[in-house]
Structures are given as structure tokens and as C-alpha cells.
């Protein structure tokens, strides 16, 4: 009667969403101030004033049909050109509007890319730990997700394991830096090594291997860490960007795919992206927010609160006895659980109304994710509870 696969996806929520919804119910029972919800990567830094002011100005000064009407599927040409200029200024690229396809956030951008590239038998590689939705995104288009095991010492890439998983069926490799959930940033040397590995494999197998760069956290890097712009290192790169984190606009669903000129058979790839977007029911990205980001593409992100929160929580967890690699970017910590069963550990943490996400779904069992894009005061109040949680295991 219905698709069993779609039914399972629709009735089994992601672990992150299930924990978040549990938190909403629990908050109704004990009060919002008594819930320490570290589950969802929902930015708490206020949306910048310049975003609000730009949106208001557009709504006041432009004709409604120009604000709320359809745009062409790839997006408003002037907005695409504005974004291309901004990228060129920052990274020395040669993009034009024709290189940009506006989407409803990074999730849509990634899925469109997977759909556009897919041919029967294709495999997509992800480095653990990875955003759990990669798996349903890949499987929804008919592909197979191949996972490179994690390297918990620093959450960087095990290149021997990576090379061994590339086969003639590999269509694309997914890179997410700064990384969700580990906070790791891949260095220029790491990106260059990924690029060299893929070029050698392309030559061996006689077909392009694409790199899909998932970049919602690009602007959130700490302590002088630089996030390399991957198209400058590898030709067959598709960039999936979102303004959800950089401008605190997760609910507005606005982002883009950047397709560099050097991509193998540019016209065919861009055409396939347009076709994939069409069958995935993309009509156009939200038209008002296209206009807003077109005007604000060059504006900076405010990450001071994330720096403060990250340092506070990291020191607090280390002081409580947890093992954790210090993040270099994004707004997550990924500590080691205090028992081998990370799901049982996160369930036990609910005793103190600490809502944590097990590492199993991220491809790294035995760890857990803590999103610190929440109120600083909430983090401060949570630290004694993390100590109590750790003391339970010491007993």
C-alpha cells in the first residue's frame, strides 16, 4: 500500500530529533530552565541586525511580486552573481552567477548533488564521525554509503583506511570541515592529500570521482585555524553551503551549490543538478531570503559566543573527568562516553536532565555529541550535573 522504506524513515525519527522532542516534553513537566538540552545544532547567537534590517528594507521598498514571486530554478541571477563575487573575493576563484545554484539549505544541496551524480551501483564515502543524515540522503537516491572508520585520537583522517575503501564504484567523497560532530578542521595538507589520493584513483579507474564539500560551519573556526577552500585544491569539487549557522538562519532554509568551471564536463554536471532539483520538487529557494543573502553575502559572522561556550564546556568536562579532543571549529564537543554503550550512557544522563546524543549514529560508538550553541548560563548550570554524572560511574 505504501513504501515500506519511506514509512520507516517517516516513523523512526533521527536520534537527534527524538532527543530534542523528549526535551520539549520534559521541559513542560519540570520547566525549561531545568532542562540541559545539548541535542540540536540550533544556533543561539542572535540573527545579525544587518540581516533583520536588510529583510525589513526589502519588504518596505520592493514590489511584492519581486519579493515573493517565483524565481528561475537556479535562483535570482543577480543574487547568484553577488554570491559568486563574494566567493571570488575571499578565495581567489573565478566564479560567475552560472556557477551557483541556490537551494533550500545545505541538506537540499547535498541531496541534489547525490541525486545528480548517481548512476546504478555508485558508492559515496564519508569519514566517521559524520552527520547521520548522510546515510538516508545517499540511500534515498539509490546509492551506498561507505564509511571510513574514525580516528579518535584527533578525529583526523586515516588515509590508509580511506584509500582502501575507494573502488571503481566510488562516485563521490563527502568532506565536512569544520566537522559535525567532532569540531575537527582539516588542514591544507590534509585537503591536498585527499586531492592527490582522488586524482590517483581517478586515473586508475578512468572516471571522475567527485568531492562533495558540506560547509555549513565554514565560518565557525577557532584559534587561527583556517578552513581551506577545497575547489582550489581539487577540480571535481561541489560545494554545498548554508547560511543556517553563519547567520543563524536555520529555519529559513537558504544555501547554495557552487559548481566550479574546472569540474569535469561542467555543463552536464550543472544540468544534472538542475534535473535532480526538479525531480526532488525544488521549485526555487525562498525568494525573500535569496534577496537578503544577495545583499549580505560579504558580511561577517559573529562567533564570539561559540568561542566562549566551547571553552567553558570543554574545561568543565575535562575537570569532571571526561576525555575529549578540543574542537577547532563548529559548535560541538564529542567526548568519550563513560561506558562502552554510548546509548545507555546518554539514557543514564537523562537522570540529571542532560540531553546528549549517542555517537553510534555518527559512526563512532562509545562517544557522544554535545551541542554548545545554547545559552551560556545553561552551560554554567550544567557543569555540576556533568560532575555528578561522572561520579556515578566512578562509584
Buried (B, 14 or more C-beta within 10 A) or exposed (E): EEEEEEEEBEEEEBBBEEBBEBBEEBBEEEEEEEBBBBBBBBBBBEBBEBBEEBBEEBEEEEEEEEBEEEBEBBBBEBBBBBBBBBBBEEEEBEBEBBBBBBBBBBBBBBBBBBBBBBEEEBBBBBBBBBBBBBBBBBBBBEBBBBBBEBBBEEBBBBBEBBEEBBEEBBBBBBBBBBBBBBBBBBBEEBBEBBBEBBBEBBEEBEEBBBBBBBBBBBBBBBEEBEBBBBBBBBBBBBBBBBBBBBBBBBEBBBBBBBBBEEBEEBEEBBEBBBBBBEEBEBEBBBBBBBBBBBBBBEBEBBBEBBEEBBBBBBEBBEEBBBEBBBBBBBBBBBBBBBEEBBBEBBEBBBEBBBBBBBBBBBBBBBBBBBBBBBEBEBBEEBBEBBBEBBEEEEE
